[in-house]
């Protein structure tokens, strides 16, 4: 197959130009061509190397993220189980906390007044209600009072002590000291049974 004529013309023109050059000019031309080829190869290599390094860095970040997930998966599962346990506790929270507090205090022989305040929703959207409960105890023996606090702590209902105020009403020293006690408790429950 014959070459197209324009290629022959180009080839002959290039040969003529090269042959007319001085040896020093030929050396400079070949050196320039080599530098140009090296520069092109270096640019391609540098670009490929930069892309490889970028991919390696992304892979390392993904590996770190996967390691973090693997290391914290057990903690996440424990926290999830705790959250579900608290949710179930709030769902099944007894709405008769006031009567429980009253009956426990009466069983210990206390003169008790339990005053619940109106429940109010918490600030989040969980459907949780908090209720403040004021407990007034009169003529309370110190040791029996401690027993009462333990009973409150052991209630299944999520209940927390916000404030306690104790005033001695007798001059006796020791464990037979009589006191007047005011306790502010916070009780929590989920109002909506289908809240998540």
C-alpha positions in Angstrom: 0.0 0.0 0.0 1.4 3.4 -1.0 1.8 6.2 1.4 -0.3 9.3 0.8 1.5 12.0 -1.1 1.3 14.6 1.6 3.1 12.3 4.1 5.9 11.7 1.6 6.2 15.5 1.2 6.3 16.0 4.9 8.9 13.3 5.4 11.1 14.6 2.6 10.9 18.2 4.0 11.9 17.0 7.5 14.8 14.9 6.1 16.0 17.9 4.1 15.8 20.2 7.1 17.6 17.7 9.4 20.4 17.0 6.8 21.0 20.7 6.4 21.6 21.2 10.1 25.1 21.4 11.6 26.1 18.5 13.9 25.8 20.8 16.9 22.2 21.7 15.9 21.4 18.0 15.3 22.6 17.3 18.8 20.5 20.1 20.3 17.5 18.9 18.3 17.9 15.3 19.6 18.5 16.6 23.1 15.3 18.7 23.0 13.3 15.7 21.8 14.6 13.6 24.6 13.9 16.3 27.2 10.4 16.6 25.7 9.7 12.9 25.9 11.1 12.7 29.5 8.9 15.7 30.4 5.8 14.0 29.0 6.6 10.7 30.7 7.3 12.5 34.0 4.0 14.4 33.8 2.0 11.2 33.1 3.9 9.3 35.9 3.4 12.2 38.3 -0.4 12.4 37.5 -0.8 8.6 37.9 1.2 8.7 41.2 -1.0 11.5 42.6 -4.1 9.6 41.7 -2.7 6.4 43.3 -1.8 8.4 46.5 -5.3 9.9 46.6 -6.9 6.5 46.2 -4.7 5.1 49.0 -5.6 8.0 51.3 -9.3 7.5 50.7 -8.9 3.7 51.2 -7.1 4.5 54.5 -9.9 6.8 55.6 -12.5 4.1 54.8 -10.4 1.5 56.7 -10.2 3.8 59.7 -14.0 4.3 59.6 -14.6 0.6 59.4 -12.2 0.0 62.3 -14.0 2.6 64.3 -17.3 0.9 63.6 -15.9 -2.5 64.4 -14.4 -1.2 67.7 -17.5 0.6 68.8 -20.2 -1.8 67.6 -20.4 -3.5 71.0 -20.7 -0.2 72.8 -23.4 0.8 70.3 -25.3 -2.4 70.9 -25.0 -1.9 74.7 -26.3 1.6 74.5 -29.1 0.6 72.2 -30.1 -2.1 74.7 -30.0 0.4 77.5 -32.1 2.8 75.5 -34.7 0.1 74.8 -34.7 -1.0 78.4 -35.3 2.6 79.5 -38.0 3.0 76.9 -39.8 -0.2 78.2 -39.4 1.1 81.8 -40.9 4.4 80.8 -43.7 2.7 78.9 -44.6 0.5 81.9 -44.0 3.3 84.5 -46.7 3.0 87.1 -48.9 6.0 87.2 -49.7 5.3 90.9 -46.3 6.5 92.1 -48.0 8.8 94.6 -49.9 6.0 96.3 -46.7 3.9 96.4 -44.8 6.7 98.1 -47.6 7.3 100.5 -48.0 3.6 101.5 -44.3 3.1 101.9 -44.0 6.1 104.2 -47.1 5.1 106.2 -45.8 1.5 106.6 -42.7 3.0 108.2 -44.9 5.0 110.6 -44.3 8.5 109.0 -46.8 11.3 109.0 -46.7 11.9 105.2 -48.1 14.3 102.7 -47.4 13.5 99.0 -48.4 16.3 96.5 -48.1 15.6 92.8 -47.8 18.5 90.4 -49.3 18.5 86.9 -47.2 16.3 84.5 -45.5 18.2 81.7 -43.8 17.1 78.5 -40.1 17.1 78.4 -38.4 19.3 75.9 -37.6 16.6 73.4 -40.1 14.9 71.1 -39.9 11.5 72.8 -43.4 11.7 74.3 -41.9 11.6 77.8 -43.7 13.3 80.6 -42.1 14.4 83.8 -44.0 14.9 87.0 -42.7 16.7 90.1 -43.8 15.1 93.4 -43.4 16.9 96.7 -43.1 14.5 99.8 -43.4 16.0 103.3 -42.5 13.8 106.2 -43.0 14.7 109.9 -41.6 13.1 113.0 -39.2 11.0 111.0 -36.6 8.7 112.6 -33.2 9.0 110.9 -32.7 5.2 110.3 -36.2 4.7 109.1 -35.8 7.7 106.8 -32.8 6.1 105.2 -34.8 2.9 104.7 -37.5 5.0 103.0 -34.9 6.4 100.6 -33.7 2.9 99.8 -37.2 1.9 99.0 -37.7 4.8 96.7 -34.4 3.9 95.0 -35.6 0.3 94.4 -38.9 1.4 92.8 -39.4 0.1 89.2 -40.7 3.5 88.2 -38.0 5.9 86.9 -37.9 8.3 89.8 -35.1 10.7 90.7 -34.5 12.9 93.8 -34.1 16.5 92.8 -34.0 18.2 96.2 -34.0 17.2 99.9 -34.3 19.4 102.9 -34.0 17.9 106.5 -34.6 19.8 109.7 -34.1 18.3 113.2 -37.2 18.6 115.4 -35.7 17.0 118.5 -32.6 17.7 120.5 -31.6 14.1 120.7 -28.3 13.2 119.3 -27.6 10.0 117.5 -29.9 7.7 115.5 -33.1 8.5 117.5 -33.2 12.1 116.2 -36.5 13.1 114.9 -36.7 15.2 111.7 -39.0 17.0 109.3 -38.1 16.2 105.8 -39.1 17.7 102.4 -38.2 15.7 99.3 -38.7 16.8 95.7 -38.9 13.8 93.3 -39.1 13.7 89.6 -41.0 10.8 88.0 -40.9 10.0 84.3 -43.1 8.0 81.9 -44.0 7.7 78.2 -47.4 9.1 77.7 -47.9 7.7 74.2 -47.6 3.9 74.1 -46.4 3.9 70.5 -43.7 6.6 71.0 -40.2 5.6 69.9 
